[in-house]
Amino acid sequence: MKARSFLIAEYDPFIVIPINLLTDRVDDYAPNIGDYVVVIHGEKLYPAIVGDGGPTFKVGEGSLRLAKEIEPRANPYRRPVEKLVVTYLVFPRSAEPEKSAPDYGKWKTKCEELLKEIGGVGEGVALHEWEDLLKKEEDATE
């Protein structure tokens, strides 16, 4: 697991970027795996990361955790939205130098800092605070 990924689609909020964008290492503005992202849906802002690369013809894919937060009835066969109403604000070259297990508090703090660098968000708007569902399940079984 350490060599490949720490992310689990059911538990972790992340997005998938078309692989052809991830392979562009020359462009300083091209995203990379691990870069921070703010997912915007309506008036809600969700901190996340670029977690994977996918097909070149598919844009807008997110983890099941992210989908279920946007629409609780979402599942692998049911999209959370049908229209173009979700925006991904990707911060290229913002990934941490070392990969590690998800730390949602750190993700939120880093996304807040990155948003401030581009002017911040409006008054009364805050980033979503993710609960660690995997830890919650582990605690329940003990």
C-alpha positions as CSV (number, residue, x, y, z in Angstrom):
1,M,0.0,0.0,0.0
2,K,2.8,2.5,0.8
3,A,4.2,2.2,-2.7
4,R,1.0,2.9,-4.5
5,S,-1.7,4.8,-2.6
6,F,-3.1,5.6,0.8
7,L,-6.5,6.6,-0.6
8,I,-9.8,4.6,-0.3
9,A,-12.6,5.9,-2.5
10,E,-15.3,5.1,0.1
11,Y,-13.5,6.9,2.9
12,D,-11.3,9.6,1.3
13,P,-12.4,12.8,-0.5
14,F,-10.4,13.1,-3.8
15,I,-10.8,13.8,-7.4
16,V,-9.6,12.1,-10.6
17,I,-7.8,14.1,-13.3
18,P,-7.5,12.9,-16.9
19,I,-4.2,11.0,-17.2
20,N,-3.0,13.2,-20.1
21,L,-3.0,16.2,-17.8
22,L,-1.1,14.4,-15.2
23,T,1.7,13.4,-17.6
24,D,2.5,17.0,-18.5
25,R,5.6,17.5,-16.2
26,V,6.9,20.5,-18.2
27,D,3.9,22.7,-17.5
28,D,4.1,24.4,-14.0
29,Y,0.3,24.7,-14.1
30,A,-0.4,21.0,-14.8
31,P,-1.8,19.1,-11.8
32,N,-0.1,16.2,-10.1
33,I,-1.3,13.4,-7.8
34,G,-1.4,14.8,-4.3
35,D,-2.1,18.4,-5.3
36,Y,-4.7,20.2,-3.1
37,V,-8.1,20.8,-4.5
38,V,-11.2,22.7,-3.3
39,V,-14.4,21.2,-4.7
40,I,-17.2,23.7,-5.0
41,H,-20.8,22.7,-5.1
42,G,-23.4,25.4,-4.6
43,E,-22.3,27.3,-1.5
44,K,-20.3,24.4,-0.1
45,L,-16.5,24.1,-0.3
46,Y,-14.8,20.7,0.2
47,P,-11.1,20.3,0.7
48,A,-9.7,17.4,-1.2
49,I,-6.7,16.3,-3.2
50,V,-6.0,15.0,-6.7
51,G,-6.0,11.3,-5.9
52,D,-5.8,9.5,-9.3
53,G,-5.5,9.7,-13.0
54,G,-8.3,8.4,-15.3
55,P,-9.4,8.3,-18.9
56,T,-8.5,11.2,-21.1
57,F,-12.2,11.5,-22.2
58,K,-13.6,11.7,-18.7
59,V,-13.6,14.9,-16.6
60,G,-15.4,15.4,-13.3
61,E,-14.8,12.2,-11.5
62,G,-14.6,12.2,-7.7
63,S,-14.3,9.6,-5.0
64,L,-17.4,7.9,-3.6
65,R,-16.9,9.8,-0.3
66,L,-17.0,13.1,-2.1
67,A,-20.0,12.1,-4.2
68,K,-22.0,10.9,-1.1
69,E,-21.3,14.2,0.6
70,I,-22.7,16.1,-2.3
71,E,-25.7,13.7,-2.7
72,P,-26.2,11.0,0.0
73,R,-28.0,8.7,-2.5
74,A,-24.9,8.6,-4.8
75,N,-23.3,5.2,-5.3
76,P,-21.1,3.6,-7.9
77,Y,-24.0,3.5,-10.3
78,R,-25.7,6.8,-9.5
79,R,-24.1,10.2,-10.0
80,P,-24.3,12.8,-7.3
81,V,-25.3,15.5,-9.9
82,E,-26.4,15.3,-13.6
83,K,-25.5,18.9,-14.7
84,L,-22.2,20.8,-14.7
85,V,-22.7,22.3,-11.2
86,V,-19.5,21.1,-9.5
87,T,-16.2,23.0,-9.9
88,Y,-12.7,21.7,-9.1
89,L,-10.2,24.4,-8.0
90,V,-6.9,22.7,-8.3
91,F,-3.7,24.1,-6.8
92,P,-0.9,22.8,-9.1
93,R,2.4,21.9,-7.4
94,S,0.9,22.1,-3.9
95,A,1.3,18.4,-3.1
96,E,3.2,17.5,0.0
97,P,6.8,16.3,-0.7
98,E,6.1,12.9,1.0
99,K,3.0,10.8,0.5
100,S,1.3,9.8,3.7
101,A,-2.1,8.6,5.1
102,P,-4.9,11.2,4.7
103,D,-5.0,13.9,7.3
104,Y,-8.2,15.8,6.8
105,G,-7.4,18.5,9.3
106,K,-4.1,19.2,7.5
107,W,-6.0,19.2,4.1
108,K,-8.5,21.8,5.4
109,T,-5.8,24.0,6.8
110,K,-3.7,23.8,3.6
111,C,-6.7,24.5,1.4
112,E,-7.6,27.5,3.5
113,E,-4.1,28.9,3.1
114,L,-4.2,28.4,-0.6
115,L,-7.6,30.1,-0.9
116,K,-6.3,33.1,1.1
117,E,-3.4,33.4,-1.4
118,I,-5.9,34.0,-4.2
119,G,-8.2,36.3,-2.3
120,G,-10.0,34.1,0.2
121,V,-13.7,33.2,0.4
122,G,-16.7,35.4,1.2
123,E,-17.8,36.1,4.7
124,G,-19.6,33.3,6.4
125,V,-18.2,30.7,3.9
126,A,-16.1,27.9,5.4
127,L,-14.5,24.8,4.2
128,H,-16.2,21.5,5.0
129,E,-14.7,19.6,7.9
130,W,-14.3,15.9,7.0
131,E,-14.8,13.2,9.7
132,D,-12.4,10.3,9.6
133,L,-14.9,7.4,8.9
134,L,-12.2,4.7,8.8
135,K,-11.0,5.7,12.3
136,K,-14.7,5.8,13.5
137,E,-15.2,2.3,12.3
138,E,-12.0,1.1,13.9
139,D,-13.1,2.6,17.2
140,A,-16.5,1.0,17.0
141,T,-15.0,-2.5,16.6
142,E,-12.7,-2.2,19.6
